[in-house]
Amino acid sequence: MTNLIQKVLQLCERQSFVRPVLSNKDSTLLVDYYKFGFAGELLKNNIHQEWLLSMVMNTDENIFPYHSNEAKSGNIIKAFPGRFSLTDIHNGQDGQLVEIKADFPWGSETVETIQYIGSKPFENIETTEKELFEVRDGRKKVIPHVIESTVTLESTVLTYLCDAYDEPLFLGVPRNVMRFHRKLAPYKASFSASASSASTGEELSQLSLYLTKQLRIAGVSTLLLPDVAKKSLEAQFARNDELGIPYTIVLNDATLKNGIIGLRSRDTTLKEQVHVTDLKSYMEQLLKNY
């Protein structure tokens, strides 16, 4: 488990997903808060959005958002007799939240126990399931049990990062892949290109920019970096796989002549051919099914 966390933290550092900011208190390294890169911030937002849709919007029984101080008064419980759920989103202050064992890749000091504390607020996602029963005790109603689950959004991001991490073999060599669900993936698509000359590379870069704008207008989160056509295809594929991007749009010299691009799958590494005029609608259809 420790080895897995080390690998995930190294990848997170390399691709700027998330990095804990440490402080030294009483000779113990503590996590004060987290710094999120662009990919990490998008992942965190996607997780939060899917949680809201799942727990608040799309449940068979409604879940009512409330604040912690209101819950203590008991007014909410009295207002909704019968079976119900309550969801509380609040900020946790000082206090130990999580303990893990890991060696941080960015520090020379080995850390045996890492305590995640909230010296800066962490956003907690708390779901409390309560059920009221009639009990043969006069006319009283009691709550025989309370099931409560509390996690921070930040720790949830780390959980999904560990869950998505994979090391499949590619030509006999293990490669690092983040297999995010397409709804959670920070970017749904990115570009890579190979060009025979600098002038062709510039044309492919301009085509990538045009297609990126079209995909973003369609609501497809798309990553476009300035090194398109400047690195090898394999180097670009490796980076996109580490970012967990489901699809890489592959351009080459022939694309400028016939309009055919390759659409590479992160999970299978196979490419299918698509015409540039069909790319936007095809990507919408692919992502609509998940």
C-alpha positions as CSV (number, residue, x, y, z in Angstrom):
1,M,0.0,0.0,0.0
2,T,2.8,2.4,0.9
3,N,4.5,1.6,-2.4
4,L,1.3,2.4,-4.3
5,I,0.9,5.8,-2.5
6,Q,4.6,6.7,-3.3
7,K,4.0,6.0,-7.0
8,V,0.8,8.0,-7.1
9,L,2.4,10.9,-5.2
10,Q,5.3,10.9,-7.7
11,L,2.9,10.9,-10.6
12,C,0.9,13.7,-9.0
13,E,4.1,15.7,-8.6
14,R,5.1,15.1,-12.2
15,Q,1.8,16.0,-13.7
16,S,0.9,18.7,-11.1
17,F,-2.3,17.1,-9.9
18,V,-2.0,17.8,-6.2
19,R,0.7,18.3,-3.6
20,P,0.3,18.4,0.2
21,V,2.0,21.4,1.8
22,L,3.8,20.3,4.9
23,S,4.7,21.9,8.2
24,N,6.8,20.7,11.1
25,K,5.1,20.7,14.4
26,D,6.7,19.0,17.5
27,S,9.1,17.2,15.2
28,T,6.2,15.7,13.2
29,L,5.5,16.5,9.6
30,L,1.9,17.5,9.1
31,V,-0.1,18.4,6.1
32,D,-1.5,21.9,6.4
33,Y,-3.4,22.0,3.2
34,Y,-3.2,20.9,-0.5
35,K,-2.0,22.7,-3.6
36,F,-3.9,21.7,-6.7
37,G,-2.6,22.0,-10.2
38,F,-4.9,22.6,-13.2
39,A,-5.6,18.9,-13.6
40,G,-6.1,18.3,-9.9
41,E,-8.5,21.3,-9.6
42,L,-10.6,20.0,-12.5
43,L,-10.6,16.5,-11.0
44,K,-11.8,17.8,-7.7
45,N,-14.5,19.9,-9.3
46,N,-15.7,16.9,-11.3
47,I,-15.9,14.7,-8.2
48,H,-17.8,17.3,-6.3
49,Q,-20.2,17.8,-9.2
50,E,-20.9,14.0,-9.6
51,W,-21.3,13.7,-5.8
52,L,-23.9,16.5,-5.8
53,L,-25.8,14.9,-8.8
54,S,-25.7,11.4,-7.2
55,M,-26.4,12.2,-3.6
56,V,-28.6,15.4,-3.8
57,M,-30.3,15.3,-7.3
58,N,-30.7,11.8,-8.5
59,T,-31.5,9.7,-5.4
60,D,-34.9,8.0,-4.9
61,E,-35.4,9.9,-1.7
62,N,-34.4,13.5,-1.4
63,I,-31.3,14.5,0.6
64,F,-31.6,17.8,2.4
65,P,-28.5,20.0,2.6
66,Y,-28.0,21.6,6.0
67,H,-25.3,23.3,8.2
68,S,-23.7,21.5,11.1
69,N,-24.9,24.1,13.7
70,E,-28.5,23.6,12.5
71,A,-28.2,19.9,12.9
72,K,-27.2,20.1,16.5
73,S,-30.5,21.8,17.4
74,G,-32.5,18.8,16.2
75,N,-34.9,21.0,14.4
76,I,-34.2,19.3,11.1
77,I,-34.9,15.9,12.5
78,K,-38.2,17.0,14.0
79,A,-39.3,18.6,10.7
80,F,-38.9,15.4,8.6
81,P,-40.4,12.3,10.3
82,G,-40.0,8.9,8.7
83,R,-37.0,7.7,6.7
84,F,-34.8,10.5,5.3
85,S,-31.3,11.4,4.6
86,L,-29.3,14.5,5.5
87,T,-26.3,15.8,3.7
88,D,-24.0,18.3,5.4
89,I,-21.2,20.2,3.5
90,H,-19.0,22.1,6.0
91,N,-15.4,23.1,6.7
92,G,-13.4,21.1,9.1
93,Q,-11.0,23.0,11.4
94,D,-8.1,21.7,13.4
95,G,-8.0,18.0,14.1
96,Q,-6.6,14.8,12.8
97,L,-8.5,13.6,9.7
98,V,-6.4,10.9,8.0
99,E,-3.3,8.9,8.7
100,I,-1.2,7.2,6.0
101,K,2.3,5.8,5.8
102,A,4.3,7.1,2.9
103,D,7.6,8.6,1.7
104,F,7.1,11.9,0.0
105,P,9.0,12.1,-3.3
106,W,9.7,15.8,-2.9
107,G,11.3,15.6,0.6
108,S,14.6,14.2,1.7
109,E,13.1,13.2,5.0
110,T,11.3,9.9,5.4
111,V,7.9,10.3,6.9
112,E,6.5,7.3,8.8
113,T,3.2,8.8,9.8
114,I,1.5,11.6,7.9
115,Q,-1.4,13.4,9.7
116,Y,-3.9,15.3,7.6
117,I,-5.0,18.2,9.7
118,G,-7.2,21.2,8.9
119,S,-5.2,24.2,10.0
120,K,-6.7,25.6,6.8
121,P,-10.3,24.6,6.2
122,F,-10.9,21.3,4.4
123,E,-14.3,20.9,2.7
124,N,-16.1,18.0,4.3
125,I,-18.8,15.9,2.6
126,E,-20.9,14.4,5.3
127,T,-23.9,12.1,4.7
128,T,-26.1,11.0,7.6
129,E,-28.7,8.4,7.2
130,K,-31.4,8.4,10.0
131,E,-34.5,6.3,10.3
132,L,-37.4,6.9,12.8
133,F,-39.3,4.0,14.2
134,E,-42.4,3.7,16.4
135,V,-41.3,2.1,19.6
136,R,-43.6,0.7,22.3
137,D,-42.4,3.1,24.9
138,G,-45.4,5.3,25.7
139,R,-45.9,7.7,22.8
140,K,-42.2,8.4,22.2
141,K,-40.5,8.2,18.9
142,V,-36.8,7.3,19.0
143,I,-33.9,7.1,16.6
144,P,-32.4,3.6,17.1
145,H,-29.4,4.1,15.0
146,V,-27.4,6.7,13.1
147,I,-25.1,5.9,10.2
148,E,-22.7,8.8,9.6
149,S,-19.9,9.0,7.0
150,T,-17.7,12.0,6.8
151,V,-14.8,12.6,4.4
152,T,-13.0,15.6,3.0
153,L,-13.2,16.4,-0.7
154,E,-9.4,16.6,-0.7
155,S,-9.0,13.1,0.7
156,T,-11.6,11.9,-1.8
157,V,-9.5,13.2,-4.6
158,L,-6.5,11.2,-3.3
159,T,-8.7,8.1,-3.1
160,Y,-9.7,8.4,-6.7
161,L,-6.1,9.0,-7.7
162,C,-5.0,5.8,-6.0
163,D,-8.0,3.9,-7.5
164,A,-7.3,5.1,-11.0
165,Y,-3.6,4.4,-11.0
166,D,-2.5,1.4,-13.2
167,E,0.7,0.0,-14.7
168,P,-0.2,-2.0,-17.8
169,L,2.6,-3.4,-19.9
170,F,3.2,-1.7,-23.3
171,L,5.6,-3.6,-25.5
172,G,6.8,-5.4,-22.4
173,V,7.5,-2.2,-20.5
174,P,5.1,-1.0,-17.7
175,R,3.6,2.4,-18.3
176,N,1.8,4.7,-15.8
177,V,-1.9,5.3,-16.6
178,M,-4.6,7.1,-14.7
179,R,-7.8,5.2,-15.6
180,F,-10.3,7.9,-14.6
181,H,-14.0,7.4,-15.4
182,R,-14.7,9.7,-18.4
183,K,-17.0,11.8,-16.2
184,L,-14.2,12.4,-13.7
185,A,-11.3,12.8,-16.1
186,P,-10.0,16.4,-15.9
187,Y,-9.6,16.5,-19.7
188,K,-11.6,14.3,-22.1
189,A,-9.4,14.8,-25.1
190,S,-5.9,16.1,-26.0
191,F,-3.8,16.4,-29.2
192,S,-0.6,14.9,-30.4
193,A,1.0,15.4,-33.8
194,S,4.0,14.3,-35.9
195,A,5.2,16.5,-38.7
196,S,7.9,16.1,-41.3
197,S,8.9,19.7,-41.2
198,A,8.6,22.9,-39.1
199,S,6.1,24.5,-41.5
200,T,3.9,21.4,-41.5
201,G,4.2,21.3,-37.7
202,E,2.9,24.9,-37.5
203,E,0.0,24.0,-39.8
204,L,-0.9,21.1,-37.6
205,S,-0.7,23.3,-34.5
206,Q,-3.1,25.7,-36.0
207,L,-5.5,22.9,-36.9
208,S,-5.2,21.6,-33.3
209,L,-6.1,25.0,-32.0
210,Y,-9.2,25.2,-34.3
211,L,-10.4,21.8,-33.3
212,T,-9.8,22.5,-29.7
213,K,-12.1,25.6,-29.9
214,Q,-14.8,23.5,-31.6
215,L,-14.6,20.8,-28.9
216,R,-14.7,23.3,-26.1
217,I,-17.7,25.0,-27.6
218,A,-19.4,21.6,-27.5
219,G,-18.6,21.2,-23.8
220,V,-15.7,18.7,-24.3
221,S,-12.9,19.6,-21.8
222,T,-9.8,19.6,-24.1
223,L,-6.2,20.0,-23.3
224,L,-3.9,21.7,-25.9
225,L,-0.3,22.3,-25.1
226,P,2.3,24.3,-27.0
227,D,4.6,21.3,-27.7
228,V,2.2,19.7,-30.2
229,A,4.3,18.3,-33.0
230,K,7.5,19.1,-31.1
231,K,7.7,15.9,-29.1
232,S,7.6,12.3,-30.2
233,L,4.1,10.7,-30.4
234,E,5.1,8.2,-27.7
235,A,6.1,11.0,-25.3
236,Q,2.9,12.8,-25.9
237,F,0.9,9.5,-25.4
238,A,2.7,8.8,-22.2
239,R,1.9,12.2,-20.7
240,N,-1.7,12.1,-21.8
241,D,-2.1,8.6,-20.2
242,E,-0.6,9.9,-16.9
243,L,-3.2,12.7,-17.0
244,G,-5.9,10.2,-17.5
245,I,-7.1,11.6,-20.8
246,P,-9.5,9.1,-22.4
247,Y,-8.8,10.2,-26.0
248,T,-5.8,11.5,-27.8
249,I,-6.5,13.1,-31.3
250,V,-3.5,12.2,-33.5
251,L,-2.6,14.4,-36.4
252,N,0.1,13.9,-39.1
253,D,1.1,15.2,-42.5
254,A,-1.7,13.3,-44.3
255,T,-4.3,15.0,-42.1
256,L,-3.7,18.2,-44.0
257,K,-4.4,16.5,-47.3
258,N,-7.3,14.1,-46.6
259,G,-8.7,15.4,-43.3
260,I,-8.3,12.0,-41.5
261,I,-7.2,12.0,-37.9
262,G,-6.6,9.1,-35.5
263,L,-8.5,8.9,-32.3
264,R,-6.4,6.9,-29.8
265,S,-8.1,5.3,-26.8
266,R,-6.2,5.6,-23.5
267,D,-7.5,2.2,-22.3
268,T,-6.8,0.1,-25.4
269,T,-4.1,2.2,-27.1
270,L,-5.8,1.5,-30.4
271,K,-6.6,4.2,-32.9
272,E,-9.7,4.6,-35.1
273,Q,-9.9,6.9,-38.1
274,V,-12.3,9.9,-38.0
275,H,-12.7,12.8,-40.4
276,V,-12.1,16.2,-38.9
277,T,-15.6,17.3,-39.9
278,D,-17.1,14.5,-37.8
279,L,-14.8,14.9,-34.8
280,K,-17.0,17.1,-32.7
281,S,-20.2,15.1,-33.1
282,Y,-18.4,11.8,-32.6
283,M,-16.8,13.0,-29.4
284,E,-20.1,14.2,-28.1
285,Q,-21.6,10.8,-28.8
286,L,-18.8,8.9,-27.2
287,L,-19.0,11.0,-24.0
288,K,-22.8,11.0,-24.0
289,N,-22.8,7.2,-23.5
290,Y,-21.0,7.5,-20.1
